Amino acid sequence: MTEFKELVRLRRSHRKFGEAEIDADDVKMIVRAALMSPTSKGQRNWHFIVVDDKADIEKLADAKDMGSQFLKEAPLAIVVLGDPVQNDCWVEDGSIAAISMQYQAEELGLGSCWIQMRGRGLSDGTDADTIIRGILDIPDNYSVLCVLAVGRKADERKPQNEDKLKWENVHINKF
């Protein structure tokens, strides 16, 4: 097992993936990390849709104009959802779950990248949320936060550079 401080240093966003499918046990471990993530008031009110159907992944990649086309190369997509009526912290809870999945993917030697969908869409005014709900038969009361692209890394990314950490953005007691 990788020490967390090393995992944090190594995890980078990957947008190029090999074609190999992700092992079912690895998918289960990734989703397990989300299901164990902390939530507001212990609600655990998020939902996740694991998508490995290539046609649906390609449609998800086209749900917004920019920043998602690389999803077409990924063998796996995980859609993070919440119900804003039942949980006013759905964005925060979903975000914590998403990064938990990304760290678990990294620990398994897989690459991942967060694709923002909330508040995004197409130039014709169609929002990504509506498009994704249509592709995956998601009920109207749920909102899409993001899609995680997951796959075998097909690119090299250097670890985080400790010398470039913005310690000046950390304040003690007062700004």
C-alpha positions in Angstrom: 0.0 0.0 0.0 1.2 3.5 -0.9 1.6 6.0 2.0 -1.0 8.7 1.6 1.6 11.5 1.4 3.2 9.7 -1.5 -0.2 9.0 -3.1 -1.0 12.8 -3.0 2.3 13.6 -4.6 1.8 11.1 -7.4 -1.8 11.6 -8.3 -2.2 13.7 -11.4 -5.0 14.0 -13.9 -4.6 11.7 -16.9 -6.4 12.3 -20.2 -4.8 9.5 -22.3 -5.8 5.9 -21.6 -4.9 2.5 -22.9 -7.7 0.3 -24.3 -7.5 -2.4 -21.7 -10.7 -2.9 -19.6 -10.5 -2.2 -15.9 -10.6 -5.4 -13.7 -14.0 -5.8 -11.9 -12.2 -6.0 -8.6 -10.5 -2.7 -9.2 -13.8 -1.1 -10.2 -15.3 -2.4 -6.9 -12.4 -1.0 -4.9 -12.8 2.4 -6.6 -16.6 2.6 -5.9 -16.0 1.3 -2.4 -13.8 4.3 -1.7 -16.7 6.6 -2.7 -19.2 4.6 -0.6 -16.9 5.0 2.4 -16.3 8.8 1.9 -17.6 11.2 4.5 -20.9 13.0 3.9 -22.8 15.8 5.6 -24.8 14.5 8.5 -23.9 10.9 7.4 -26.6 11.1 4.7 -24.7 9.1 2.1 -27.1 10.5 -0.4 -25.0 10.4 -3.5 -25.4 8.0 -6.4 -22.8 6.7 -8.8 -23.3 5.2 -12.3 -20.5 3.0 -13.5 -20.4 3.1 -17.3 -18.3 0.7 -19.3 -20.4 0.7 -22.5 -18.2 2.3 -25.1 -21.2 3.9 -27.0 -22.5 5.5 -23.8 -19.1 6.7 -22.9 -18.8 8.4 -26.3 -22.2 10.1 -25.8 -21.1 11.3 -22.3 -18.0 12.9 -23.8 -20.3 14.9 -26.1 -22.4 16.2 -23.3 -20.5 19.5 -23.3 -18.6 21.6 -25.8 -15.1 21.6 -24.3 -12.9 19.6 -22.0 -14.5 16.2 -22.2 -13.5 14.6 -25.6 -10.7 12.6 -24.0 -13.4 10.6 -22.2 -13.9 8.7 -25.5 -10.5 7.0 -24.9 -11.4 5.8 -21.4 -12.6 2.3 -20.8 -14.6 3.4 -17.7 -16.6 6.4 -16.7 -18.2 7.0 -13.3 -21.0 9.6 -13.1 -21.4 11.3 -9.7 -25.0 12.3 -8.9 -26.9 14.0 -6.1 -30.4 15.0 -5.2 -30.3 18.7 -4.4 -33.8 18.6 -2.7 -32.8 15.8 -0.3 -29.2 17.1 0.4 -28.2 20.7 0.3 -24.6 19.5 0.5 -24.8 17.2 -2.5 -22.0 19.1 -4.4 -19.6 18.9 -1.4 -20.5 15.2 -0.7 -20.2 14.2 -4.3 -16.9 16.1 -4.6 -15.4 14.2 -1.6 -16.6 10.9 -3.1 -15.1 11.7 -6.5 -11.6 12.6 -5.2 -11.8 9.5 -2.9 -12.3 7.4 -6.1 -9.4 9.2 -7.8 -7.0 8.5 -5.0 -8.1 4.9 -5.0 -7.6 4.6 -8.7 -4.1 6.1 -8.3 -3.3 3.6 -5.6 -4.3 0.8 -8.0 -2.0 2.2 -10.6 -4.8 3.6 -12.8 -5.2 7.1 -14.2 -8.3 9.3 -13.8 -9.6 12.8 -14.6 -12.5 14.8 -13.2 -14.8 16.1 -15.9 -16.9 19.0 -14.6 -20.5 18.7 -15.8 -22.5 20.7 -13.3 -23.2 24.1 -14.9 -21.7 23.0 -18.3 -23.3 22.2 -21.6 -23.5 22.9 -25.3 -23.3 26.2 -27.1 -27.0 25.8 -28.1 -27.9 26.1 -24.5 -28.6 22.5 -23.7 -27.1 21.7 -20.4 -24.9 18.6 -19.8 -27.1 17.5 -16.9 -30.1 17.1 -19.3 -28.0 15.2 -21.9 -26.5 12.8 -19.4 -29.8 12.2 -17.7 -31.2 11.2 -21.1 -28.3 8.9 -21.9 -28.3 7.0 -18.6 -32.1 7.2 -17.7 -31.5 9.3 -14.6 -34.6 10.5 -12.8 -35.2 14.3 -13.0 -34.7 14.9 -9.3 -31.0 13.9 -9.6 -28.3 16.3 -10.8 -25.0 15.4 -12.3 -21.9 16.8 -10.7 -19.1 15.2 -12.7 -17.9 12.3 -14.7 -14.7 10.6 -13.8 -12.7 9.1 -16.7 -10.7 6.0 -15.5 -8.3 3.8 -17.3 -4.8 2.5 -17.7 -2.4 5.4 -17.9 -1.1 6.0 -21.5 0.9 9.1 -20.6 3.6 10.0 -18.2 3.0 12.7 -15.7 5.6 14.0 -13.3 4.7 13.9 -9.6 3.7 17.2 -7.9 6.6 19.5 -7.5 7.0 20.3 -3.8 8.9 23.5 -4.7 5.8 24.9 -6.4 3.4 24.4 -3.5 1.7 27.8 -2.7 2.4 27.9 1.0 1.8 31.7 0.8 -1.9 30.8 0.3 -2.0 29.2 3.8 -2.9 31.5 6.6 -2.8 30.9 10.4 -5.6 32.2 12.5 -6.3 35.2 10.3 -6.0 36.1 6.6 
